[in-house]
């Protein structure tokens, strides 16, 4: 894992999140994110992450 580094981000989100206490709607919300060394969806291309200019896995 040290040699390869983290190359993928696993995210949990909700498209129409509502606060349980106030019932206020917040729309699309990122709930959690974690770094991983392998993708859940196997056919994703590492070069397709459009927001990043650095295409190397983390730690390289």
C-alpha positions as CSV (number, residue, x, y, z in Angstrom):
1,X,0.0,0.0,0.0
2,X,2.9,2.4,0.7
3,X,4.3,1.8,-2.8
4,X,1.0,2.3,-4.6
5,X,-0.7,4.9,-2.4
6,X,-4.3,6.0,-2.4
7,X,-5.7,6.4,-5.9
8,X,-9.5,6.5,-5.3
9,X,-12.0,8.4,-3.3
10,X,-15.1,6.7,-2.0
11,X,-17.9,9.1,-1.2
12,X,-21.3,8.9,0.5
13,X,-23.8,11.6,-0.4
14,X,-27.5,12.3,-0.3
15,X,-29.2,14.2,-3.2
16,X,-32.0,15.7,-1.0
17,X,-30.7,15.7,2.5
18,X,-33.0,17.0,5.3
19,X,-31.8,17.9,8.8
20,X,-33.5,15.4,11.3
21,X,-34.0,18.1,14.0
22,X,-35.0,21.2,12.1
23,X,-36.5,19.5,9.0
24,X,-34.6,22.1,6.9
25,X,-33.8,20.8,3.4
26,X,-30.2,21.3,2.2
27,X,-30.2,19.7,-1.2
28,X,-27.2,17.6,-2.3
29,X,-24.9,17.0,0.6
30,X,-21.6,15.1,0.9
31,X,-22.0,13.0,4.1
32,X,-18.6,11.2,4.2
33,X,-15.5,10.4,2.1
34,X,-12.7,8.0,2.4
35,X,-9.4,7.3,0.5
36,X,-9.0,3.8,-0.9
37,X,-6.4,1.8,-2.9
38,X,-9.0,0.1,-5.2
39,X,-12.2,1.2,-6.9
40,X,-15.6,-0.2,-6.1
41,X,-16.6,0.3,-9.8
42,X,-13.8,-1.7,-11.5
43,X,-14.0,0.0,-15.0
44,X,-13.2,3.6,-13.9
45,X,-10.3,5.3,-15.6
46,X,-7.9,7.0,-13.2
47,X,-7.3,9.8,-15.7
48,X,-11.0,10.7,-15.8
49,X,-11.0,12.7,-12.5
50,X,-11.7,16.1,-14.2
51,X,-11.2,18.2,-11.1
52,X,-7.6,17.3,-10.5
53,X,-4.5,18.4,-12.4
54,X,-2.2,15.8,-10.7
55,X,-3.0,12.4,-12.1
56,X,-0.5,10.5,-9.9
57,X,-1.8,8.4,-7.0
58,X,-1.3,10.1,-3.6
59,X,2.2,9.5,-2.1
60,X,4.1,9.5,-5.4
